[in-house]
């Protein structure tokens, strides 16, 4: 989905080509098998993701009335004595000249405001580069959750940016001071998605 939306925003795909492209490329774009169970029950994740992707693209209206400024923009910025780098899915101005940083997510939604705030750190850190590049911070940080066709808009505020910067500093400090890396296990990720799930010693011990 990221690839299709990127190519559309760059003018490499037309709006009426998106569904067909998704259908043609779906199998070849996913090298790993989908999980078939969720919370102990059978779950057709592959079928659901496929149907939701098609429905999203059928209803996607595009950006014909927007001024696209950047697509998959890779950047680096200095924070203290280290470099933060990222890739912004889309930066654009809408028809009302609102500057938006948009991030595509396959999540179905956020459980609560705390989880949303955690995810918002990413576009908040991106906004530092946006300020350097375009002379102002974005007006809106947007998550486009394509599976459920949900748009979550977070109005930019400096307090949110400062919290994200402090979180990044605390994280770097924690990494630099850490000498013991204990396993942190997530059952669903560990059993279905982790690239080392078939040889993981920690997983074997828990069986």
C-alpha positions as a LaTeX table, in Angstrom:
\begin{tabular}{lrrr}
\hline
Residue & $x$ (\AA) & $y$ (\AA) & $z$ (\AA) \\
\hline
Unk1 & 0.00 & 0.00 & 0.00 \\
Unk2 & 2.85 & 2.38 & 0.79 \\
Unk3 & 4.37 & 1.69 & $-2.61$ \\
Unk4 & 1.10 & 2.23 & $-4.47$ \\
Unk5 & 0.30 & 5.48 & $-2.67$ \\
Unk6 & 3.87 & 6.67 & $-3.20$ \\
Unk7 & 3.71 & 6.00 & $-6.94$ \\
Unk8 & 0.34 & 7.70 & $-7.18$ \\
Unk9 & 1.56 & 10.81 & $-5.34$ \\
Unk10 & 4.59 & 10.96 & $-7.67$ \\
Unk11 & 2.38 & 10.76 & $-10.74$ \\
Unk12 & 3.58 & 7.28 & $-11.70$ \\
Unk13 & 0.13 & 5.71 & $-11.28$ \\
Unk14 & $-3.28$ & 7.14 & $-12.17$ \\
Unk15 & $-6.16$ & 7.01 & $-9.69$ \\
Unk16 & $-8.02$ & 4.45 & $-11.81$ \\
Unk17 & $-4.98$ & 2.13 & $-11.81$ \\
Unk18 & $-4.63$ & 1.74 & $-8.06$ \\
Unk19 & $-7.03$ & $-1.14$ & $-7.43$ \\
Unk20 & $-5.70$ & $-3.22$ & $-10.32$ \\
Unk21 & $-2.10$ & $-2.58$ & $-9.23$ \\
Unk22 & $-2.90$ & $-3.66$ & $-5.67$ \\
Unk23 & $-4.52$ & $-6.86$ & $-6.91$ \\
Unk24 & $-1.67$ & $-7.67$ & $-9.31$ \\
Unk25 & 1.09 & $-7.05$ & $-6.78$ \\
Unk26 & $-0.49$ & $-8.32$ & $-3.56$ \\
Unk27 & 0.98 & $-11.84$ & $-3.59$ \\
Unk28 & 4.46 & $-10.87$ & $-4.80$ \\
Unk29 & 4.78 & $-8.01$ & $-2.30$ \\
Unk30 & 4.34 & $-10.23$ & 0.77 \\
Unk31 & 7.13 & $-12.81$ & 1.10 \\
Unk32 & 6.09 & $-14.04$ & 4.56 \\
Unk33 & 2.92 & $-16.06$ & 5.27 \\
Unk34 & 0.14 & $-14.30$ & 7.14 \\
Unk35 & $-0.69$ & $-15.42$ & 10.69 \\
Unk36 & $-3.72$ & $-17.72$ & 10.64 \\
Unk37 & $-4.68$ & $-17.44$ & 14.31 \\
Unk38 & $-5.41$ & $-14.43$ & 16.47 \\
Unk39 & $-5.77$ & $-14.77$ & 20.25 \\
Unk40 & $-6.16$ & $-18.52$ & 19.87 \\
Unk41 & $-8.86$ & $-18.39$ & 17.18 \\
Unk42 & $-8.70$ & $-18.96$ & 13.44 \\
Unk43 & $-8.40$ & $-15.66$ & 11.60 \\
Unk44 & $-8.18$ & $-15.00$ & 7.86 \\
Unk45 & $-5.78$ & $-12.08$ & 8.15 \\
Unk46 & $-4.63$ & $-12.39$ & 4.54 \\
Unk47 & $-8.18$ & $-12.30$ & 3.19 \\
Unk48 & $-9.19$ & $-9.41$ & 5.44 \\
Unk49 & $-6.15$ & $-7.30$ & 4.58 \\
Unk50 & $-6.73$ & $-7.95$ & 0.87 \\
Unk51 & $-10.41$ & $-6.97$ & 0.98 \\
Unk52 & $-9.73$ & $-3.91$ & 3.13 \\
Unk53 & $-6.96$ & $-2.77$ & 0.78 \\
Unk54 & $-9.21$ & $-3.06$ & $-2.26$ \\
Unk55 & $-12.07$ & $-1.21$ & $-0.52$ \\
Unk56 & $-9.77$ & 1.60 & 0.56 \\
Unk57 & $-8.41$ & 2.14 & $-2.96$ \\
Unk58 & $-11.89$ & 1.94 & $-4.51$ \\
Unk59 & $-12.96$ & 4.83 & $-2.27$ \\
Unk60 & $-9.68$ & 6.78 & $-2.31$ \\
Unk61 & $-10.25$ & 10.27 & $-3.75$ \\
Unk62 & $-6.62$ & 11.17 & $-4.35$ \\
Unk63 & $-4.91$ & 14.53 & $-4.00$ \\
Unk64 & $-6.15$ & 16.42 & $-7.05$ \\
Unk65 & $-6.90$ & 19.57 & $-5.03$ \\
Unk66 & $-3.68$ & 19.44 & $-2.98$ \\
Unk67 & $-0.18$ & 20.81 & $-3.42$ \\
Unk68 & 2.16 & 17.87 & $-2.87$ \\
Unk69 & 5.49 & 19.02 & $-1.42$ \\
Unk70 & 7.24 & 15.75 & $-0.64$ \\
Unk71 & 6.74 & 12.02 & $-1.15$ \\
Unk72 & 8.71 & 9.45 & 0.85 \\
Unk73 & 11.12 & 12.20 & 1.90 \\
Unk74 & 14.26 & 10.82 & 3.53 \\
Unk75 & 16.04 & 13.23 & 5.87 \\
Unk76 & 18.52 & 13.66 & 8.69 \\
Unk77 & 18.54 & 16.26 & 11.45 \\
Unk78 & 20.87 & 16.88 & 14.37 \\
Unk79 & 19.59 & 16.44 & 17.92 \\
Unk80 & 22.23 & 17.12 & 20.57 \\
Unk81 & 25.26 & 15.01 & 19.58 \\
Unk82 & 23.43 & 12.44 & 17.46 \\
Unk83 & 21.58 & 12.26 & 14.15 \\
Unk84 & 17.89 & 11.49 & 13.83 \\
Unk85 & 16.78 & 10.21 & 10.44 \\
Unk86 & 13.39 & 9.33 & 9.06 \\
Unk87 & 11.24 & 8.96 & 5.97 \\
Unk88 & 8.03 & 11.00 & 5.70 \\
Unk89 & 5.29 & 9.30 & 3.71 \\
Unk90 & 3.72 & 12.53 & 2.45 \\
Unk91 & 3.92 & 16.28 & 3.00 \\
Unk92 & 1.29 & 18.42 & 1.30 \\
Unk93 & $-0.92$ & 21.50 & 1.50 \\
Unk94 & $-4.65$ & 21.00 & 1.13 \\
Unk95 & $-6.97$ & 23.37 & $-0.74$ \\
Unk96 & $-7.13$ & 25.60 & 2.38 \\
Unk97 & $-3.30$ & 25.84 & 2.49 \\
Unk98 & $-3.16$ & 23.68 & 5.62 \\
Unk99 & 0.28 & 22.06 & 5.83 \\
Unk100 & $-0.07$ & 18.35 & 6.60 \\
Unk101 & 2.41 & 15.61 & 7.45 \\
Unk102 & 0.75 & 12.31 & 6.62 \\
Unk103 & 1.76 & 8.85 & 7.74 \\
Unk104 & 0.19 & 5.65 & 6.43 \\
Unk105 & $-0.73$ & 3.02 & 9.00 \\
Unk106 & $-2.17$ & $-0.48$ & 8.67 \\
Unk107 & $-3.44$ & $-0.34$ & 12.25 \\
Unk108 & $-7.19$ & $-0.57$ & 12.72 \\
Unk109 & $-7.13$ & 2.32 & 15.20 \\
Unk110 & $-5.72$ & 3.50 & 18.51 \\
Unk111 & $-6.86$ & 1.90 & 21.74 \\
Unk112 & $-6.81$ & 5.18 & 23.65 \\
Unk113 & $-5.34$ & 8.69 & 23.73 \\
Unk114 & $-2.15$ & 7.42 & 25.37 \\
Unk115 & $-1.43$ & 5.06 & 22.50 \\
Unk116 & $-2.22$ & 7.79 & 19.98 \\
Unk117 & 0.18 & 10.16 & 21.75 \\
Unk118 & 2.89 & 7.50 & 21.63 \\
Unk119 & 2.52 & 7.12 & 17.86 \\
Unk120 & 2.35 & 10.91 & 17.42 \\
Unk121 & 5.99 & 11.23 & 18.51 \\
Unk122 & 7.07 & 10.05 & 15.08 \\
Unk123 & 5.41 & 12.84 & 13.03 \\
Unk124 & 6.26 & 15.36 & 15.74 \\
Unk125 & 9.95 & 14.57 & 15.25 \\
Unk126 & 9.43 & 14.78 & 11.49 \\
Unk127 & 8.03 & 18.28 & 11.99 \\
Unk128 & 11.48 & 19.59 & 12.92 \\
Unk129 & 12.68 & 18.84 & 9.41 \\
Unk130 & 9.47 & 20.30 & 7.94 \\
Unk131 & 10.20 & 23.55 & 9.79 \\
Unk132 & 13.73 & 23.64 & 8.38 \\
Unk133 & 12.55 & 22.85 & 4.87 \\
Unk134 & 9.40 & 24.95 & 4.55 \\
Unk135 & 9.88 & 27.66 & 7.16 \\
Unk136 & 7.05 & 26.60 & 9.45 \\
Unk137 & 5.80 & 23.65 & 11.43 \\
Unk138 & 2.98 & 21.55 & 9.97 \\
Unk139 & $-0.53$ & 22.53 & 10.94 \\
Unk140 & $-1.72$ & 18.94 & 11.18 \\
Unk141 & $-0.14$ & 15.56 & 11.84 \\
Unk142 & $-2.29$ & 13.00 & 10.06 \\
Unk143 & $-2.50$ & 9.22 & 10.30 \\
Unk144 & $-4.23$ & 7.59 & 7.35 \\
Unk145 & $-5.31$ & 4.15 & 8.56 \\
Unk146 & $-6.10$ & 2.66 & 5.20 \\
Unk147 & $-7.47$ & $-0.73$ & 6.31 \\
Unk148 & $-10.40$ & 0.86 & 8.15 \\
Unk149 & $-10.47$ & 4.04 & 6.06 \\
Unk150 & $-9.95$ & 6.14 & 9.18 \\
Unk151 & $-8.18$ & 9.51 & 9.23 \\
Unk152 & $-6.81$ & 10.69 & 12.58 \\
Unk153 & $-5.76$ & 14.35 & 12.66 \\
Unk154 & $-3.64$ & 15.78 & 15.45 \\
Unk155 & $-3.32$ & 19.57 & 15.48 \\
Unk156 & 0.33 & 20.49 & 15.88 \\
Unk157 & 1.35 & 22.03 & 19.18 \\
Unk158 & 4.75 & 22.89 & 20.60 \\
Unk159 & 4.17 & 20.95 & 23.83 \\
Unk160 & 3.74 & 17.76 & 21.79 \\
Unk161 & 6.94 & 18.48 & 19.90 \\
Unk162 & 8.89 & 19.14 & 23.09 \\
Unk163 & 7.60 & 15.91 & 24.63 \\
Unk164 & 8.70 & 13.94 & 21.55 \\
Unk165 & 12.16 & 15.51 & 21.59 \\
Unk166 & 12.57 & 14.75 & 25.29 \\
Unk167 & 11.41 & 11.17 & 24.69 \\
Unk168 & 14.05 & 10.78 & 21.97 \\
Unk169 & 16.74 & 12.14 & 24.30 \\
Unk170 & 15.68 & 9.82 & 27.12 \\
Unk171 & 15.66 & 6.86 & 24.71 \\
Unk172 & 19.17 & 7.60 & 23.43 \\
Unk173 & 20.41 & 7.96 & 27.01 \\
Unk174 & 18.81 & 4.64 & 27.96 \\
Unk175 & 20.43 & 2.90 & 24.99 \\
Unk176 & 23.85 & 4.33 & 25.77 \\
Unk177 & 23.62 & 3.30 & 29.43 \\
Unk178 & 22.31 & $-0.19$ & 28.80 \\
Unk179 & 24.66 & $-3.15$ & 29.04 \\
Unk180 & 22.16 & $-5.97$ & 29.65 \\
Unk181 & 19.45 & $-6.74$ & 27.11 \\
Unk182 & 16.76 & $-8.91$ & 28.62 \\
Unk183 & 14.19 & $-10.42$ & 26.22 \\
Unk184 & 10.88 & $-8.60$ & 26.01 \\
Unk185 & 8.32 & $-11.02$ & 24.62 \\
Unk186 & 5.12 & $-10.18$ & 22.80 \\
Unk187 & 3.14 & $-13.38$ & 22.20 \\
Unk188 & 1.51 & $-12.44$ & 18.89 \\
Unk189 & 4.64 & $-10.86$ & 17.41 \\
Unk190 & 6.88 & $-13.63$ & 18.69 \\
Unk191 & 4.77 & $-16.46$ & 17.31 \\
Unk192 & 3.77 & $-14.92$ & 13.98 \\
Unk193 & 6.00 & $-12.08$ & 12.81 \\
Unk194 & 9.47 & $-12.22$ & 14.36 \\
Unk195 & 12.11 & $-13.27$ & 11.84 \\
Unk196 & 13.79 & $-15.43$ & 14.50 \\
Unk197 & 10.66 & $-17.16$ & 15.79 \\
Unk198 & 11.77 & $-20.60$ & 14.58 \\
Unk199 & 15.11 & $-20.52$ & 16.43 \\
Unk200 & 14.33 & $-18.22$ & 19.39 \\
Unk201 & 15.80 & $-19.70$ & 22.59 \\
Unk202 & 13.47 & $-17.67$ & 24.80 \\
Unk203 & 10.42 & $-18.94$ & 22.94 \\
Unk204 & 11.66 & $-22.53$ & 23.20 \\
Unk205 & 12.12 & $-22.17$ & 26.96 \\
Unk206 & 8.52 & $-21.01$ & 27.40 \\
Unk207 & 7.02 & $-24.04$ & 25.64 \\
\hline
\end{tabular}
